[in-house]
Amino acid sequence: MHKIRLIIQREYLTRVRKKTFILSTVLFPLLYLGLIVGSGYITAKSGRNLNVAIIDSSGDFSAERIAKANAADKSSKLTLVDQPADSIKGKLSNLGYDGYLIIPASASRDTTMPKLFLITTHTMSMEGSMPVQTKLNNIWRSVVNEKLGIDEAKKKKLEQSDIILIPQNMNDVKASSGVATAIGTFSAILIYIILMLYGSQVMMGVMEEKTSRIAEVIVSSVKPFQLMIGKILGIGLVCLTQILLWIIFIFVIYNITAASGKGDLMSGMVGGIQDVFTSTNMPLILTCFIFYLLAGFFFYSSLFAAVGSAVNEDMREAQSLSFPLMMPIIFSIATMSAVLKDPTGPLAFWGSMIPFTSPIYMMVRLPFGAPETVPWWQLGLSMAILIGGFIFTTWFAGKIYRTGILMYGKKPSWKEMLRWAFRK
């Protein structure tokens, strides 16, 4: 036990003292926030505002309606022209138009608009033409309302008559499905990133010690199994330290925004955070998040360590052997929407029991409520199976690690690694 503690201490202090750890801990939340805000800003600013000429043969698209629509929405511009299509077709760019469309005369005799064709000099995407379509639909609705005798007062009543359906748990009326979906999605994605990131770190660390022959020196004093366990636990503590620092960072932001007053964006953020704490059992979610994060990390890291011990310095070989280990994690994220849609369905239940997918699936389900959505027996059984899976994979990977860490110059296969694992 003393030797394992020394290995854990070495792995932990070596990584925590690195500048990369400090920078990633502080900068990752800021960079992630900046990426979201920046990508949204760039997307909004990079869009092109189209100027489209309207050739109206129906008489319904008056200059007044078009001017009103342009004033309400600046994402595109419609211009009513009295020239025939043939006279502007060959000189769109010279006239300052990106395209033109013709409103047929038949539109004045019906309340159903036929298909319209936006004629441009180059092929446009459906998304690029969407602002023009939205503006045309708004104008056409006003035309149809006038034909049907629907004034502005009736129009507002019709717009306000839509049914808003809000799911509500009869056992917990404060629960919010929107908050539960957001927490479940965020938790699952965070666990996915950490499993992929730190699992690969375990594999890379084992490969580096093997290729530099440090492992030969270390295993002269400790058993290979002790070395593997110490490395996994040390990197796991690094992961936990970083997560705790991020949680502290979030609480600091919360306290700062709470003291900044109301009536602005910060107060809206505070209100959103308060909704999260009042509509969900946050102590349970945080406790289970840490458990599934660490248990899932230990489960996968032992297998990544086995792969790292079996390969040499060839990264392509390591990627080919580790890809089957990544498939369940990728599958969990790919099917997460199905679990969000039905957190009590068969996929959600069995996925939260199987150790390969339970860290992500269970954290998607838990925010929807326990014991209403996730009964206590399911949560306890999932935890027990995951712990048992970690013990088995540690034993399984340890036998591969014991042989692979001292083997050089040979490219192993999964079949050969299984033979190492079950060798007496």
Secondary structure as the mmCIF struct_conf table of DSSP 4:
data_model
#
loop_
_struct_conf.conf_type_id
_struct_conf.id
_struct_conf.beg_label_comp_id
_struct_conf.beg_label_asym_id
_struct_conf.beg_label_seq_id
_struct_conf.end_label_comp_id
_struct_conf.end_label_asym_id
_struct_conf.end_label_seq_id
HELX_RH_AL_P HELX_RH_AL_P1 HIS A 2 VAL A 16
TURN_TY1_P TURN_TY1_P1 ARG A 17 ARG A 17
BEND BEND1 LYS A 18 LYS A 18
HELX_RH_AL_P HELX_RH_AL_P2 LYS A 19 SER A 46
STRN STRN1 LEU A 50 ASP A 56
BEND BEND2 SER A 57 GLY A 59
BEND BEND3 PHE A 61 PHE A 61
HELX_RH_AL_P HELX_RH_AL_P3 ALA A 63 ALA A 72
BEND BEND4 SER A 75 SER A 75
STRN STRN2 SER A 76 VAL A 81
BEND BEND5 GLN A 83 GLN A 83
HELX_RH_AL_P HELX_RH_AL_P4 ALA A 85 LYS A 89
TURN_TY1_P TURN_TY1_P2 GLY A 90 LYS A 91
HELX_RH_AL_P HELX_RH_AL_P5 LEU A 92 LEU A 95
TURN_TY1_P TURN_TY1_P3 GLY A 96 GLY A 96
BEND BEND6 ASP A 98 ASP A 98
STRN STRN3 GLY A 99 ILE A 103
HELX_RH_3T_P HELX_RH_3T_P1 ALA A 105 ARG A 109
BEND BEND7 THR A 111 THR A 112
STRN STRN4 ILE A 119 THR A 120
BEND BEND8 THR A 121 HIS A 122
HELX_RH_AL_P HELX_RH_AL_P6 MET A 126 LYS A 147
TURN_TY1_P TURN_TY1_P4 LEU A 148 GLY A 149
HELX_RH_AL_P HELX_RH_AL_P7 GLU A 152 GLU A 159
TURN_TY1_P TURN_TY1_P5 GLN A 160 SER A 161
STRN STRN5 ASN A 169 ASN A 169
TURN_TY1_P TURN_TY1_P6 MET A 170 ASN A 171
STRN STRN6 ASP A 172 ASP A 172
TURN_TY1_P TURN_TY1_P7 VAL A 173 LYS A 174
HELX_RH_AL_P HELX_RH_AL_P8 SER A 177 THR A 211
TURN_TY1_P TURN_TY1_P8 SER A 212 ARG A 213
HELX_RH_AL_P HELX_RH_AL_P9 ILE A 214 ILE A 218
TURN_TY1_P TURN_TY1_P9 VAL A 219 SER A 221
BEND BEND9 VAL A 222 VAL A 222
HELX_RH_AL_P HELX_RH_AL_P10 PRO A 224 ALA A 258
TURN_TY1_P TURN_TY1_P10 ALA A 259 SER A 260
BEND BEND10 LYS A 262 ASP A 264
HELX_RH_AL_P HELX_RH_AL_P11 LEU A 265 SER A 279
BEND BEND11 THR A 280 THR A 280
HELX_RH_AL_P HELX_RH_AL_P12 MET A 282 ALA A 310
BEND BEND12 GLU A 313 GLU A 313
HELX_RH_AL_P HELX_RH_AL_P13 MET A 315 ALA A 334
TURN_TY1_P TURN_TY1_P11 THR A 335 THR A 335
HELX_RH_AL_P HELX_RH_AL_P14 MET A 336 LYS A 341
TURN_TY1_P TURN_TY1_P12 PRO A 343 THR A 344
BEND BEND13 GLY A 345 GLY A 345
HELX_RH_AL_P HELX_RH_AL_P15 PRO A 346 GLY A 351
TURN_TY1_P TURN_TY1_P13 SER A 352 MET A 353
BEND BEND14 ILE A 354 ILE A 354
TURN_TY1_P TURN_TY1_P14 PRO A 355 THR A 357
HELX_RH_AL_P HELX_RH_AL_P16 SER A 358 ARG A 365
HELX_RH_3T_P HELX_RH_3T_P2 LEU A 366 PHE A 368
TURN_TY1_P TURN_TY1_P15 ALA A 370 THR A 373
BEND BEND15 VAL A 374 VAL A 374
HELX_RH_AL_P HELX_RH_AL_P17 TRP A 376 GLY A 404
TURN_TY1_P TURN_TY1_P16 ILE A 405 LEU A 406
BEND BEND16 GLY A 409 GLY A 409
HELX_RH_AL_P HELX_RH_AL_P18 TRP A 414 ALA A 421
TURN_TY1_P TURN_TY1_P17 PHE A 422 PHE A 422
#
